[in-house]
Amino acid sequence: MIKAKSGKRIAAVAISMALTLPIGIFSPLTVYAEENPDEAIKIEVSDGNTVNETNDTDIIKNKDGLIIEASKNSSVSYTLNANIDAAKEDLGYGSYYSAAHPEASGGSQIDLKTRDITAEMGRGLRSGANDDNTIVNITTGKIKAKQGFNLSANGNGTINLTTGDIESKDSNIMSNCVYYSSVAGNILADLGDVTSDAAALSLTSRRSGTITVNAGKLTGDDALYISSFENGKINITAGDLVAKSNGIYTSGGSDSDIDVTVNGNITSENSGINLSDGGVYKVFGDVTANGVLGGLHSRSRWNDSDVLITGTLSTASFAIDARKGDENINDTFTIWKLVWGTNAAAFPDAVAFENDDEDGTFAKSVNYIIKSTTSGNGNLNLVKSDGTTPLDTKTYKHGDEDEVFRIAHEGERIIVKADVPVLKAYQINGEEKTELLLDESGNYYIDVERGGGIDLNVILEGAEIPEETKVSISAEKTAIHVGESTKVTAAVENGVGETTFSSSDESIATVSEAGDVKGINPGTVTITAENNGVTDKVEIRVDKPESEKKKNPMTVKARRIYGKDNKPVVVKRDRAFTINKAKGTLTFKKISGHKKFSIDSTTGDITIKKGLKEDKNYFMVVEVTDSGNADYKAKSIKVELRIRIK
């Protein structure tokens, strides 16, 4: 170890890293040498001194990697055009080594730039800014560590951080991937994707501290954990959130200020959003929650919660459980669509609103987003049931812009009006399009039902009303054997684009883009043709190969039937034949007989025309065919009927 003592003039120091100091400065400066792989590269500077260092060699250490301590109005600029690979030893719970550890106090400033950081058994990064006018600026590449990093800003200190993707492998719930603590300080971070076995982001702000984070995808036990007290302010923008426990989990106290924006989807094995404190939570995507805590769980005690979900809130159990911790709390939920109880077997008692009042008060307080598209020359007006009052709106900040959403509540009626005549109005539900009903005044309307999901397509004067698409599917054969094929075709009127085919079970039969159906295994499938959201279906039965089927046991016996010479007679099949043990569909074919005899190929009914000789016997040969089924072969039997004319 080479150490420069306080109060001594330093002209030059021969160590493995070069330091550039102002000539003539007297300073307490300590540098640990590279020769000891267990000890960190350490820079200590104070008393207004300045260090500017550039290093092009990887820092590889067993314990701490790079330690920078700046105090008393000093400054350190350290640029590492290489990587840090340190913290290879495990000190045990709560005592991690750090790959990089810049700490500033006393009005000092640290500027640290490095490439990738690796800390197999410790923190990737630990940093603090602990006094007024103290600043730490950090720019890194990727961070891969047992615990991602820990930042602490206090006493109006500021930390600015920019990183690449971050990965943490510590599953201890108290050792979250990224942990911020701001006590009357400021933390601003721009992160890549964050992945953790514990919480991806864990943020705590108090005493007017602020934390502002812009991150990519967050993946963890909790994707985002937030705690704010005593005027703490937290502002988060992230991409997709993927969680085992909670997509968003908050706890806090009075006068907290939380604003979360998710520019993507939230997917959780338990709860989508779990709030113990208020704030504004905006999800510009879907929320999918597959656990017992449901989609949206709120217990606000000090502050109102304002939750926006522009997509579908889909849950295995209940959708919303929002019980007040204080009677003065007024939570707001603005949602496009609710889908609950998707796992009915596990949650048979799932409901939309866990705390629904008997009179529906809570349900009617949920804002459903009303979507609409128009074509034509006018302006669409969606109004309330009185025919004049516009729908309510909600405004949310999204980036630098305000987004305004038209909303309505359960049980409300929406009247479709415009400043020009409305030609048609439809509700869109996936691929289905349903024309709205007309009220007694001739206005299109729709009533808002529980679950929302109202998407309107309105055609105004000046637009061409599209002709309705019609689809009809047919098959060359509706029964084939394994390994055999048949073809389905679709007759389409007023179609849009290509018509597609799909099979309800490709393990039984597949269908190509051209409509070729091939049998794979015995069973029955539905083949669907679709164009412009309109569908038609046909069933195809796939049987075992003929060689594997049983012999068909069908028997057919012809009976004597009678006709008349002076008028036509129709003889029902059961009076003409005795058929036993048929296994499939029966068809009938006349083989020979007088031209005045005919038989219906489907029903087997026989028609005897007039004009035959009275008291004379005639004969007709008929072939009866049983199509068989999945287990029995097809079979045909020829029988001769005796026909007597009375």
C-alpha positions as CSV (number, residue, x, y, z in Angstrom):
1,M,0.0,0.0,0.0
2,I,1.3,3.4,-0.9
3,K,-0.1,6.3,1.1
4,A,0.5,10.1,0.9
5,K,0.2,11.6,4.3
6,S,-1.7,14.8,5.0
7,G,0.2,18.1,4.8
8,K,3.0,16.7,2.6
9,R,3.8,18.0,-0.9
10,I,3.3,15.3,-3.6
11,A,5.4,15.8,-6.8
12,A,4.8,12.3,-8.3
13,V,3.5,8.9,-7.2
14,A,4.7,5.8,-9.1
15,I,1.7,3.4,-8.9
16,S,-0.2,1.2,-11.3
17,M,-2.6,4.0,-12.1
18,A,-1.7,7.5,-13.0
19,L,-3.2,10.5,-11.1
20,T,-3.3,14.0,-12.4
21,L,-3.3,16.6,-9.5
22,P,-2.9,20.4,-9.7
23,I,0.8,21.1,-9.1
24,G,1.6,22.3,-5.5
25,I,-1.6,21.0,-3.9
26,F,-1.3,19.6,-0.4
27,S,-4.0,16.9,0.1
28,P,-4.9,13.8,2.1
29,L,-4.6,11.3,-0.9
30,T,-4.6,7.5,-0.5
31,V,-4.2,5.0,-3.3
32,Y,-4.1,1.3,-2.9
33,A,-1.9,-0.4,-5.4
34,E,-2.9,-2.9,-8.1
35,E,-0.4,-5.4,-6.9
36,N,-2.7,-6.7,-4.2
37,P,-5.7,-8.3,-6.0
38,D,-7.8,-8.4,-2.8
39,E,-7.7,-4.6,-2.2
40,A,-9.6,-2.0,-4.2
41,I,-8.3,0.8,-6.3
42,K,-9.1,3.6,-3.9
43,I,-9.1,7.4,-4.3
44,E,-9.6,9.7,-1.4
45,V,-9.6,13.5,-2.0
46,S,-10.7,16.5,0.0
47,D,-9.9,20.2,0.8
48,G,-11.0,21.5,-2.6
49,N,-8.5,19.2,-4.5
50,T,-9.2,17.8,-8.0
51,V,-8.4,14.4,-9.5
52,N,-8.7,13.7,-13.2
53,E,-8.0,10.0,-14.1
54,T,-8.3,7.9,-17.3
55,N,-7.7,4.2,-17.2
56,D,-7.9,1.8,-20.2
57,T,-7.3,-1.4,-18.2
58,D,-9.9,-3.7,-16.7
59,I,-10.2,-3.5,-13.0
60,I,-10.3,-7.1,-11.7
61,K,-10.5,-7.5,-7.9
62,N,-11.5,-10.2,-5.4
63,K,-13.2,-7.8,-3.1
64,D,-14.1,-4.1,-3.7
65,G,-13.2,-2.9,-7.1
66,L,-13.1,0.9,-7.4
67,I,-13.6,3.2,-4.3
68,I,-13.9,6.9,-4.7
69,E,-14.3,9.1,-1.6
70,A,-14.6,12.9,-2.2
71,S,-15.3,15.5,0.5
72,K,-14.8,19.1,1.5
73,N,-15.5,20.7,-1.9
74,S,-13.2,18.4,-3.8
75,S,-13.8,16.8,-7.2
76,V,-12.9,13.5,-8.9
77,S,-13.3,12.7,-12.6
78,Y,-12.6,9.0,-13.3
79,T,-13.0,7.6,-16.8
80,L,-12.5,3.8,-17.2
81,N,-12.5,2.8,-20.8
82,A,-12.7,-0.8,-19.7
83,N,-14.7,-3.1,-17.4
84,I,-14.9,-3.7,-13.6
85,D,-15.0,-7.3,-12.4
86,A,-14.9,-7.4,-8.6
87,A,-16.6,-8.5,-5.4
88,K,-15.9,-12.1,-6.0
89,E,-16.1,-12.9,-2.2
90,D,-19.2,-13.2,-0.1
91,L,-19.2,-11.4,3.2
92,G,-22.7,-12.7,4.1
93,Y,-26.1,-11.0,4.4
94,G,-26.0,-7.2,4.6
95,S,-22.2,-6.8,4.0
96,Y,-21.6,-6.9,0.3
97,Y,-18.4,-5.8,-1.4
98,S,-19.0,-3.4,-4.3
99,A,-17.5,-3.4,-7.8
100,A,-17.7,0.4,-7.8
101,H,-18.3,2.7,-4.8
102,P,-18.3,6.5,-5.3
103,E,-19.2,8.4,-2.1
104,A,-19.4,12.2,-2.1
105,S,-19.9,14.7,0.8
106,G,-19.1,18.2,1.9
107,G,-20.1,19.9,-1.4
108,S,-17.9,17.7,-3.5
109,Q,-18.5,16.2,-7.0
110,I,-17.7,12.8,-8.6
111,D,-17.9,12.0,-12.3
112,L,-17.5,8.3,-12.9
113,K,-17.7,6.7,-16.3
114,T,-17.1,3.0,-16.9
115,R,-18.1,0.2,-19.2
116,D,-19.7,-3.1,-17.9
117,I,-19.7,-3.9,-14.2
118,T,-19.7,-7.4,-12.8
119,A,-19.9,-8.3,-9.0
120,E,-20.5,-12.0,-8.7
121,M,-20.9,-12.0,-4.9
122,G,-21.6,-8.4,-4.1
123,R,-23.1,-5.1,-5.2
124,G,-22.5,-3.9,-8.7
125,L,-22.6,-0.3,-7.6
126,R,-23.0,1.5,-4.3
127,S,-23.0,5.3,-4.1
128,G,-24.0,8.2,-1.9
129,A,-24.3,11.9,-2.1
130,N,-24.7,13.3,1.4
131,D,-24.7,17.1,1.6
132,D,-26.0,20.2,-0.1
133,N,-24.3,20.9,-3.4
134,T,-22.9,17.4,-3.5
135,I,-23.2,15.7,-6.9
136,V,-22.4,12.2,-8.1
137,N,-22.6,11.6,-11.9
138,I,-22.3,7.9,-13.0
139,T,-22.4,6.4,-16.4
140,T,-21.9,2.6,-16.9
141,G,-22.5,-0.1,-19.3
142,K,-24.3,-3.3,-18.3
143,I,-24.4,-4.3,-14.6
144,K,-24.5,-7.9,-13.5
145,A,-24.2,-8.6,-9.8
146,K,-25.5,-10.5,-6.8
147,Q,-27.2,-7.3,-5.8
148,G,-27.6,-4.7,-8.6
149,F,-26.8,-1.5,-6.7
150,N,-27.7,0.8,-3.8
151,L,-28.0,4.5,-4.1
152,S,-28.5,7.0,-1.2
153,A,-28.9,10.7,-1.6
154,N,-29.3,12.8,1.6
155,G,-29.3,16.5,2.6
156,N,-30.0,17.8,-0.9
157,G,-27.2,15.8,-2.4
158,T,-27.8,14.6,-6.0
159,I,-27.0,11.4,-7.9
160,N,-27.4,11.2,-11.7
161,L,-27.1,7.7,-13.1
162,T,-27.1,6.2,-16.6
163,T,-26.7,2.5,-17.2
164,G,-27.3,-0.3,-19.6
165,D,-29.2,-3.5,-18.7
166,I,-29.0,-4.6,-15.1
167,E,-29.2,-8.2,-13.8
168,S,-29.3,-9.3,-10.1
169,K,-29.2,-12.9,-8.8
170,D,-29.9,-12.4,-5.1
171,S,-33.2,-13.9,-4.2
172,N,-33.3,-12.3,-0.7
173,I,-36.3,-10.1,-0.7
174,M,-34.3,-7.5,1.3
175,S,-31.5,-7.4,-1.4
176,N,-33.4,-5.9,-4.3
177,C,-31.7,-5.4,-7.6
178,V,-31.8,-1.6,-7.6
179,Y,-32.4,0.1,-4.2
180,Y,-32.7,3.9,-4.0
181,S,-33.0,5.8,-0.8
182,S,-33.5,9.6,-1.0
183,V,-33.8,11.5,2.3
184,A,-34.1,15.2,1.4
185,G,-31.9,14.4,-1.6
186,N,-32.3,13.9,-5.4
187,I,-31.8,10.8,-7.5
188,L,-32.2,10.8,-11.3
189,A,-31.6,7.6,-13.2
190,D,-31.9,6.4,-16.8
191,L,-31.7,2.6,-16.9
192,G,-31.9,-0.3,-19.4
193,D,-33.9,-3.5,-18.7
194,V,-33.7,-4.6,-15.1
195,T,-34.0,-8.3,-14.1
196,S,-33.9,-9.6,-10.5
197,D,-34.6,-12.7,-8.4
198,A,-36.0,-10.2,-5.8
199,A,-37.6,-6.8,-6.5
200,A,-36.4,-5.2,-9.8
201,L,-36.7,-1.6,-8.5
202,S,-37.0,-0.8,-4.8
203,L,-37.4,2.9,-4.2
204,T,-37.7,4.9,-0.9
205,S,-38.1,8.7,-0.7
206,R,-38.8,10.8,2.4
207,R,-38.3,14.3,3.8
208,S,-38.9,16.0,0.4
209,G,-36.4,13.7,-1.3
210,T,-37.0,13.1,-5.0
211,I,-36.4,10.0,-7.2
212,T,-36.9,10.2,-11.0
213,V,-36.3,7.0,-13.0
214,N,-36.7,6.1,-16.6
215,A,-36.2,2.4,-17.1
216,G,-36.9,-0.4,-19.7
217,K,-38.5,-3.7,-18.9
218,L,-38.7,-4.6,-15.2
219,T,-38.7,-8.3,-14.2
220,G,-38.6,-9.5,-10.6
221,D,-40.4,-10.9,-7.6
222,D,-42.0,-7.5,-7.4
223,A,-41.3,-5.6,-10.6
224,L,-41.6,-2.2,-8.8
225,Y,-41.6,-1.6,-5.1
226,I,-42.2,2.0,-3.9
227,S,-42.2,3.6,-0.4
228,S,-42.7,7.3,0.1
229,F,-43.1,9.3,3.3
230,E,-43.0,12.9,4.6
231,N,-43.3,14.7,1.2
232,G,-41.2,12.2,-0.6
233,K,-41.6,12.4,-4.4
234,I,-41.2,9.5,-6.8
235,N,-41.6,9.7,-10.5
236,I,-41.1,6.4,-12.5
237,T,-41.4,5.6,-16.2
238,A,-40.9,2.0,-17.3
239,G,-41.6,-0.4,-20.1
240,D,-43.2,-3.9,-19.5
241,L,-43.5,-5.1,-15.9
242,V,-43.2,-8.9,-15.3
243,A,-43.5,-10.1,-11.7
244,K,-44.0,-13.3,-9.6
245,S,-45.7,-11.4,-6.8
246,N,-46.8,-7.8,-7.6
247,G,-46.3,-5.8,-10.8
248,I,-46.5,-2.6,-8.7
249,Y,-46.4,-2.6,-4.9
250,T,-46.5,0.6,-2.8
251,S,-46.5,1.5,0.8
252,G,-46.2,5.0,2.2
253,G,-47.3,7.7,4.5
254,S,-48.9,11.2,4.5
255,D,-48.1,13.8,1.9
256,S,-46.3,11.4,-0.4
257,D,-46.2,12.2,-4.1
258,I,-46.0,9.1,-6.5
259,D,-46.4,9.2,-10.2
260,V,-45.8,5.9,-12.1
261,T,-46.1,5.5,-15.9
262,V,-45.9,2.0,-17.5
263,N,-45.5,2.2,-21.3
264,G,-46.3,-1.4,-21.8
265,N,-48.1,-4.4,-20.1
266,I,-48.0,-5.7,-16.5
267,T,-48.0,-9.4,-16.1
268,S,-48.0,-11.0,-12.7
269,E,-48.4,-14.5,-11.2
270,N,-50.2,-12.8,-8.3
271,S,-51.4,-9.2,-8.1
272,G,-51.1,-6.7,-11.0
273,I,-51.2,-3.5,-8.9
274,N,-51.1,-3.6,-5.1
275,L,-51.4,-0.2,-3.4
276,S,-51.1,0.7,0.2
277,D,-50.6,4.4,-0.6
278,G,-52.1,6.9,-3.1
279,G,-50.6,8.4,-6.2
280,V,-51.1,8.4,-9.9
281,Y,-50.5,5.1,-11.7
282,K,-50.8,5.0,-15.5
283,V,-50.6,1.8,-17.5
284,F,-50.7,2.3,-21.2
285,G,-51.3,-1.3,-22.0
286,D,-52.9,-4.4,-20.4
287,V,-52.7,-5.8,-16.9
288,T,-52.8,-9.6,-16.4
289,A,-52.9,-11.0,-12.9
290,N,-53.0,-14.7,-12.3
291,G,-53.1,-14.9,-8.5
292,V,-55.3,-14.7,-5.4
293,L,-54.8,-10.9,-4.8
294,G,-56.4,-10.1,-8.1
295,G,-55.9,-7.4,-10.6
296,L,-56.0,-4.2,-8.6
297,H,-55.7,-4.3,-4.8
298,S,-55.9,-0.9,-3.0
299,R,-55.8,0.1,0.7
300,S,-55.1,3.8,0.5
301,R,-54.9,5.4,4.0
302,W,-53.4,8.9,3.5
303,N,-53.7,9.8,-0.2
304,D,-56.1,9.3,-3.1
305,S,-55.1,6.8,-5.7
306,D,-55.8,7.6,-9.4
307,V,-55.3,4.5,-11.6
308,L,-55.4,4.5,-15.4
309,I,-55.3,1.2,-17.4
310,T,-55.8,1.9,-21.1
311,G,-56.0,-1.8,-22.0
312,T,-57.7,-4.8,-20.5
313,L,-57.5,-5.7,-16.8
314,S,-57.6,-9.5,-16.9
315,T,-57.5,-11.5,-13.7
316,A,-57.8,-15.1,-12.6
317,S,-59.7,-14.1,-9.5
318,F,-61.4,-10.8,-8.7
319,A,-60.8,-7.7,-10.7
320,I,-60.7,-4.8,-8.2
321,D,-60.6,-4.8,-4.4
322,A,-60.4,-1.2,-3.3
323,R,-61.4,-0.7,0.3
324,K,-60.8,2.6,2.0
325,G,-58.3,2.9,4.8
326,D,-59.8,6.3,5.6
327,E,-63.3,7.6,4.8
328,N,-61.9,10.7,3.3
329,I,-60.0,8.8,0.6
330,N,-61.5,9.0,-2.9
331,D,-59.8,6.6,-5.2
332,T,-60.4,6.8,-9.0
333,F,-60.1,3.9,-11.5
334,T,-60.2,4.6,-15.2
335,I,-60.1,1.4,-17.2
336,W,-60.8,0.3,-20.7
337,K,-62.1,-3.2,-19.9
338,L,-62.4,-5.7,-17.0
339,V,-62.2,-9.5,-17.4
340,W,-62.3,-11.5,-14.2
341,G,-62.4,-15.1,-13.0
342,T,-60.4,-16.4,-16.0
343,N,-59.4,-19.4,-13.8
344,A,-62.8,-20.4,-12.7
345,A,-61.7,-23.8,-11.4
346,A,-59.3,-22.2,-8.9
347,F,-61.4,-19.1,-8.1
348,P,-65.1,-20.1,-8.5
349,D,-66.3,-17.1,-6.4
350,A,-64.4,-14.5,-8.4
351,V,-66.2,-11.2,-8.9
352,A,-65.6,-7.9,-10.7
353,F,-65.6,-5.9,-7.5
354,E,-64.6,-7.5,-4.2
355,N,-66.2,-4.7,-2.2
356,D,-69.2,-4.0,-4.4
357,D,-72.0,-2.2,-2.5
358,E,-75.5,-3.7,-2.8
359,D,-76.7,-0.6,-4.5
360,G,-73.8,-0.7,-7.0
361,T,-72.3,2.6,-5.7
362,F,-68.8,1.5,-6.1
363,A,-69.3,-0.2,-9.4
364,K,-70.7,3.0,-10.9
365,S,-67.7,5.0,-9.6
366,V,-65.4,3.1,-12.0
367,N,-64.6,5.0,-15.1
368,Y,-64.8,2.9,-18.3
369,I,-62.9,4.4,-21.3
370,I,-65.1,4.8,-24.4
371,K,-63.2,4.3,-27.6
372,S,-64.5,5.5,-31.0
373,T,-63.6,5.8,-34.6
374,T,-65.5,7.7,-37.3
375,S,-65.6,8.0,-41.0
376,G,-67.4,10.8,-42.9
377,N,-67.4,14.6,-42.9
378,G,-68.7,15.5,-39.5
379,N,-67.7,15.6,-35.8
380,L,-68.9,12.8,-33.5
381,N,-70.7,13.7,-30.3
382,L,-71.1,11.1,-27.6
383,V,-73.6,12.4,-25.0
384,K,-75.4,11.2,-22.0
385,S,-79.0,9.9,-21.8
386,D,-80.5,13.4,-21.8
387,G,-79.3,13.8,-25.3
388,T,-77.2,16.9,-24.8
389,T,-74.7,16.5,-22.0
390,P,-71.2,15.4,-23.3
391,L,-69.6,12.4,-21.7
392,D,-67.2,13.0,-18.8
393,T,-63.5,13.1,-19.5
394,K,-60.3,12.3,-17.7
395,T,-56.9,13.8,-18.6
396,Y,-53.5,12.2,-17.9
397,K,-50.0,13.3,-18.7
398,H,-48.2,10.9,-21.0
399,G,-44.7,12.1,-21.8
400,D,-44.8,15.7,-22.8
401,E,-48.5,15.5,-23.9
402,D,-51.8,15.4,-22.2
403,E,-54.1,12.5,-23.2
404,V,-57.9,13.0,-22.8
405,F,-60.2,10.0,-22.3
406,R,-64.0,10.0,-22.7
407,I,-65.5,7.9,-19.9
408,A,-68.8,6.5,-18.7
409,H,-70.0,4.5,-15.8
410,E,-71.9,1.2,-15.4
411,G,-75.6,1.6,-16.1
412,E,-75.2,4.9,-18.1
413,R,-76.6,5.2,-21.6
414,I,-74.5,6.6,-24.4
415,I,-76.3,8.4,-27.2
416,V,-74.5,8.7,-30.6
417,K,-74.9,12.1,-32.2
418,A,-72.9,14.2,-34.6
419,D,-73.2,17.6,-36.4
420,V,-74.1,15.7,-39.6
421,P,-76.5,12.7,-39.9
422,V,-75.3,9.4,-38.5
423,L,-75.7,6.7,-41.1
424,K,-74.6,3.6,-39.1
425,A,-73.1,2.9,-35.6
426,Y,-71.5,-0.4,-34.6
427,Q,-69.9,-1.8,-31.4
428,I,-66.6,-3.6,-32.1
429,N,-65.8,-6.6,-30.0
430,G,-62.6,-8.3,-31.3
431,E,-63.5,-9.6,-34.7
432,E,-67.3,-9.1,-34.2
433,K,-69.2,-6.0,-35.3
434,T,-72.7,-5.4,-34.0
435,E,-75.0,-2.6,-35.1
436,L,-76.3,-0.5,-32.3
437,L,-80.0,-0.2,-31.5
438,L,-82.1,2.9,-32.2
439,D,-84.0,4.6,-29.4
440,E,-87.5,6.1,-29.9
441,S,-86.0,9.3,-31.2
442,G,-84.1,7.5,-33.9
443,N,-80.7,7.9,-32.2
444,Y,-78.2,5.0,-31.9
445,Y,-77.4,4.2,-28.3
446,I,-75.6,1.7,-26.1
447,D,-75.9,0.9,-22.4
448,V,-72.7,0.5,-20.4
449,E,-72.5,-2.9,-18.8
450,R,-70.2,-4.2,-16.0
451,G,-66.8,-4.8,-17.5
452,G,-66.8,-1.9,-20.0
453,G,-64.8,-2.5,-23.2
454,I,-66.9,-0.2,-25.4
455,D,-65.4,0.5,-28.8
456,L,-67.6,2.3,-31.3
457,N,-67.3,2.6,-35.1
458,V,-69.6,5.4,-36.4
459,I,-70.2,6.2,-40.0
460,L,-71.3,9.8,-40.7
461,E,-72.8,11.5,-43.7
462,G,-70.4,11.6,-46.6
463,A,-68.8,8.2,-45.9
464,E,-69.5,5.2,-48.0
465,I,-71.3,2.5,-46.0
466,P,-69.4,-0.7,-46.5
467,E,-71.5,-3.6,-47.7
468,E,-71.8,-6.4,-45.2
469,T,-69.3,-9.3,-45.7
470,K,-70.9,-12.7,-46.0
471,V,-68.9,-16.0,-45.7
472,S,-70.1,-19.5,-46.5
473,I,-67.9,-22.6,-46.2
474,S,-68.3,-26.0,-47.7
475,A,-66.3,-29.2,-47.8
476,E,-65.8,-31.8,-50.5
477,K,-66.1,-34.5,-47.9
478,T,-67.1,-34.2,-44.3
479,A,-65.7,-37.5,-43.3
480,I,-62.1,-38.7,-44.1
481,H,-59.7,-41.2,-42.7
482,V,-56.4,-40.6,-41.0
483,G,-53.9,-39.7,-43.6
484,E,-56.5,-38.7,-46.1
485,S,-57.4,-35.2,-47.3
486,T,-60.4,-33.2,-48.3
487,K,-60.8,-29.6,-49.4
488,V,-62.8,-26.8,-48.0
489,T,-63.8,-23.7,-50.0
490,A,-65.3,-20.4,-48.9
491,A,-67.8,-18.4,-50.9
492,V,-67.3,-14.7,-49.9
493,E,-69.3,-11.6,-50.7
494,N,-67.9,-8.1,-50.1
495,G,-64.8,-9.6,-48.6
496,V,-61.7,-7.6,-47.5
497,G,-58.3,-9.1,-48.1
498,E,-57.6,-12.8,-47.9
499,T,-59.9,-15.4,-46.4
500,T,-58.2,-17.5,-43.8
501,F,-58.9,-21.1,-42.6
502,S,-58.3,-22.5,-39.1
503,S,-58.8,-25.8,-37.4
504,S,-60.2,-26.1,-33.9
505,D,-57.8,-29.0,-33.1
506,E,-54.7,-29.5,-35.2
507,S,-54.0,-32.8,-33.4
508,I,-57.0,-34.2,-35.3
509,A,-56.9,-32.3,-38.6
510,T,-54.8,-29.5,-40.1
511,V,-55.9,-27.0,-42.7
512,S,-53.7,-25.1,-45.1
513,E,-54.0,-21.6,-46.4
514,A,-55.5,-23.1,-49.6
515,G,-58.2,-25.0,-47.6
516,D,-56.6,-28.5,-47.8
517,V,-57.7,-30.5,-44.7
518,K,-55.6,-33.5,-43.7
519,G,-56.7,-36.1,-41.1
520,I,-54.1,-36.7,-38.3
521,N,-56.0,-38.6,-35.6
522,P,-59.5,-39.9,-35.1
523,G,-62.0,-37.3,-33.9
524,T,-64.1,-34.3,-35.1
525,V,-62.8,-30.8,-35.7
526,T,-64.4,-27.5,-36.8
527,I,-62.8,-25.8,-39.8
528,T,-63.5,-22.0,-39.7
529,A,-63.3,-19.6,-42.7
530,E,-62.8,-15.9,-41.7
531,N,-62.9,-12.7,-43.7
532,N,-63.3,-9.2,-42.4
533,G,-64.3,-10.5,-38.9
534,V,-67.1,-12.7,-40.4
535,T,-66.9,-16.5,-40.0
536,D,-68.5,-19.7,-41.1
537,K,-67.8,-23.2,-39.9
538,V,-68.0,-26.8,-41.1
539,E,-67.4,-30.0,-39.1
540,I,-65.0,-32.7,-40.5
541,R,-64.9,-36.2,-39.0
542,V,-61.6,-38.0,-39.1
543,D,-61.9,-41.8,-38.9
544,K,-59.4,-44.6,-38.3
545,P,-57.8,-46.1,-41.4
546,E,-60.3,-48.4,-43.1
547,S,-58.0,-51.4,-42.3
548,E,-58.3,-50.8,-38.6
549,K,-62.1,-50.5,-38.5
550,K,-64.5,-53.2,-37.5
551,K,-66.9,-54.9,-40.0
552,N,-70.1,-53.1,-40.3
553,P,-73.0,-55.1,-38.8
554,M,-75.8,-53.3,-40.7
555,T,-78.7,-55.5,-42.1
556,V,-81.4,-54.4,-44.6
557,K,-84.6,-56.2,-45.4
558,A,-87.1,-55.0,-48.1
559,R,-90.8,-55.0,-47.4
560,R,-93.8,-55.1,-49.8
561,I,-95.2,-51.7,-50.5
562,Y,-98.4,-50.5,-52.3
563,G,-99.2,-47.9,-54.9
564,K,-102.4,-46.7,-56.7
565,D,-103.2,-46.5,-60.3
566,N,-105.0,-43.2,-60.1
567,K,-102.8,-40.9,-57.9
568,P,-99.2,-40.7,-56.7
569,V,-98.2,-42.3,-53.4
570,V,-95.2,-41.5,-51.1
571,V,-94.0,-44.5,-49.0
572,K,-92.0,-43.6,-45.9
573,R,-88.6,-45.4,-45.5
574,D,-89.7,-47.3,-42.4
575,R,-92.6,-48.9,-44.4
576,A,-90.3,-49.9,-47.2
577,F,-87.2,-51.2,-45.3
578,T,-86.2,-52.7,-42.0
579,I,-82.7,-51.5,-41.2
580,N,-80.8,-52.6,-38.1
581,K,-77.4,-51.8,-36.5
582,A,-76.5,-49.0,-38.9
583,K,-73.4,-47.1,-37.6
584,G,-73.3,-44.0,-39.7
585,T,-75.2,-41.9,-42.2
586,L,-77.5,-43.8,-44.5
587,T,-77.9,-43.0,-48.2
588,F,-80.2,-44.6,-50.9
589,K,-79.8,-45.2,-54.6
590,K,-82.2,-46.7,-57.2
591,I,-80.4,-49.4,-59.2
592,S,-83.3,-50.6,-61.4
593,G,-87.1,-50.5,-61.7
594,H,-89.9,-48.8,-63.5
595,K,-89.4,-45.1,-64.5
596,K,-92.4,-44.2,-62.4
597,F,-90.5,-45.2,-59.2
598,S,-88.0,-42.9,-57.5
599,I,-86.3,-42.8,-54.1
600,D,-85.0,-39.8,-52.1
601,S,-81.2,-40.4,-51.6
602,T,-81.2,-38.9,-48.1
603,T,-84.5,-39.9,-46.5
604,G,-85.1,-43.2,-48.3
605,D,-88.8,-42.2,-49.0
606,I,-90.2,-43.8,-52.2
607,T,-92.4,-42.0,-54.7
608,I,-94.8,-44.1,-56.9
609,K,-96.4,-42.1,-59.6
610,K,-99.9,-42.8,-61.0
611,G,-100.6,-44.5,-64.3
612,L,-99.4,-48.0,-63.4
613,K,-101.6,-51.1,-64.0
614,E,-104.0,-52.1,-61.2
615,D,-103.5,-55.5,-59.5
616,K,-100.0,-55.9,-60.9
617,N,-96.7,-56.5,-59.1
618,Y,-93.6,-54.4,-59.9
619,F,-90.0,-54.6,-58.6
620,M,-87.3,-52.1,-57.8
621,V,-83.7,-52.7,-56.7
622,V,-82.3,-50.2,-54.2
623,E,-78.8,-49.9,-52.8
624,V,-78.6,-48.8,-49.1
625,T,-75.2,-47.4,-48.0
626,D,-74.1,-46.9,-44.4
627,S,-71.1,-44.4,-44.3
628,G,-69.8,-46.1,-41.1
629,N,-68.0,-44.1,-38.4
630,A,-64.7,-43.8,-36.6
631,D,-64.8,-47.5,-35.5
632,Y,-66.8,-49.2,-38.3
633,K,-66.3,-49.6,-42.0
634,A,-68.8,-48.4,-44.6
635,K,-71.2,-50.9,-46.0
636,S,-73.6,-51.2,-49.0
637,I,-76.5,-53.7,-49.4
638,K,-78.7,-54.1,-52.5
639,V,-82.3,-55.2,-51.8
640,E,-85.3,-55.8,-54.1
641,L,-88.6,-54.2,-53.2
642,R,-92.0,-55.7,-54.4
643,I,-94.5,-53.0,-55.3
644,R,-98.2,-53.9,-55.6
645,I,-100.6,-51.5,-57.4
646,K,-104.1,-51.5,-56.0
